[in-house]
Amino acid sequence: MKHALSPTRRVQSYLSTLTSRSDNMLLGRAAAGIWAALGAWGIRDQVILLPANTCYIVLWAVLKSGNRPLLVDVDPHTANLTVDSLNAALPFAPTVVIPCHMYGLPAPMQAICQWGHQHKIKVIEDVALALGATVDGQPAGSWGDAAILSFGLGKIVDNQVGGALLTSDAAFAREAQRLLAETPLWDDRLMSLTNQWNNLYWSLHQYESVNPRLLDLYPQLFAIYGDLTVYRLAAGDWEDMPKLLRHLPENIAHRATLTAIYDAALQNLHSTLLPPLVRPAGSILWRYPLHIQADQRAVLLAHLWEQGVHDATRWYPPLRPMTTSLAPFLPQPLTPVADALGASVINLPLDEHVSLADAQRTAALITNFLQTS
Ligand SMILES: Cc1ncc(COP(=O)(O)O)c(C=O)c1O
């Protein structure tokens, strides 16, 4: 059947229905939305608050926009920002905060938005890991002055590339769209740069805290790879997205089934594992966050990889080392919780290519390993 609407229009209409936002802009990636939002608000040289365990690309987007990132530590039980943690940053006179639903676990957005309103601090809801989740009774993506979604490699809806910036402020949307229209198109050069950077970063982040001299490399690497923060896609890059979005309910159901398999297998290991992260109502897990002692994480991860479970990963490394290197002009507060989480989480895969049998095998590998080590 031929659709009257183009794929991009269908994606936009789906996202508007999902989040009740009137304006949404399609992007090369979510990071471009942060850059465009800050630019459209005319925010420059200002302090922008980031969770200290979020993805480095959020830091890059803030730097690219000409602003000053400040890390905020997160709650040890939820891995997310709280109003208490944000209050500690008030003396720095921040103008924007970018709360994230880490691993798909909803952040307390109602309280954070009230806090933002009270202190005249704008809120960009980072939904990169939580598409389809419900947050404080509302769809993820419907909170704050704007929200960003990611459809990049490994995300809940994985189109390899792509993202969206959502808002209900038409004037802001017009200005953000104007800025975005001038950004480069995703092409083979950007793809090649992305592959190079991904390989480098995967190696670097595991050694940066044990070898702080590596941090000297980040300013030069940012000069080479920083262009990867902001780009847009050609219309043809959106062709698969309407189908991927239509499939979101099955995608979410599959994640819930695999999550239940991991929960059941791991529940008897609670004396060995660290306490599981709190899962508020409405959570949709991006990957299953197995919370384990840092020394055990390295050996268990190596064991899983040896056994062929290559998509067990260790995101997100603490952002503090890279931030101190790229933004030395602000004294970054200590972020012990984010640092500890960065060293003690294994992400177990929940994507559609993981079958129930795969998850059962991975769970058995973990159980056997921890019971015998
Ligand atoms: C927590 C978080 N926020 C934001 C982003 C940005 O998404 P994108 O890669 O589409 O720019 C990512 C993913 O890379 C992420 O993991």
The ligand as an SDF file (V2000), in Angstrom:
LIG
                    3D

 16 16  0  0  0  0  0  0  0  0999 V2000
   22.1820    8.8060   27.5020 C   0  0  0  0  0  0  0  0  0  0  0  0
   22.3300    9.3090   26.1120 C   0  0  0  0  0  0  0  0  0  0  0  0
   21.9540   10.5660   25.8300 N   0  0  0  0  0  0  0  0  0  0  0  0
   22.0630   11.0650   24.5830 C   0  0  0  0  0  0  0  0  0  0  0  0
   22.5810   10.2960   23.5680 C   0  0  0  0  0  0  0  0  0  0  0  0
   22.7070   10.9360   22.2360 C   0  0  0  0  0  0  0  0  0  0  0  0
   22.1410   10.1880   21.2190 O   0  0  0  0  0  0  0  0  0  0  0  0
   22.7210   10.2870   19.7540 P   0  0  0  0  0  0  0  0  0  0  0  0
   23.7850    9.2310   19.6690 O   0  0  0  0  0  0  0  0  0  0  0  0
   21.5370    9.9770   18.8860 O   0  0  0  0  0  0  0  0  0  0  0  0
   23.2500   11.6390   19.5710 O   0  0  0  0  0  0  0  0  0  0  0  0
   22.9680    8.9900   23.8190 C   0  0  0  0  0  0  0  0  0  0  0  0
   23.4890    8.0840   22.7850 C   0  0  0  0  0  0  0  0  0  0  0  0
   24.4510    8.1210   22.1860 O   0  0  0  0  0  0  0  0  0  0  0  0
   22.8580    8.4860   25.1210 C   0  0  0  0  0  0  0  0  0  0  0  0
   23.2540    7.2590   25.4110 O   0  0  0  0  0  0  0  0  0  0  0  0
  1  2  1  0
  2  3  1  0
  2 15  2  0
  3  4  2  0
  4  5  1  0
  5  6  1  0
  5 12  2  0
  6  7  1  0
  7  8  1  0
  8  9  2  0
  8 10  1  0
  8 11  1  0
 12 13  1  0
 12 15  1  0
 13 14  2  0
 15 16  1  0
M  END
$$$$
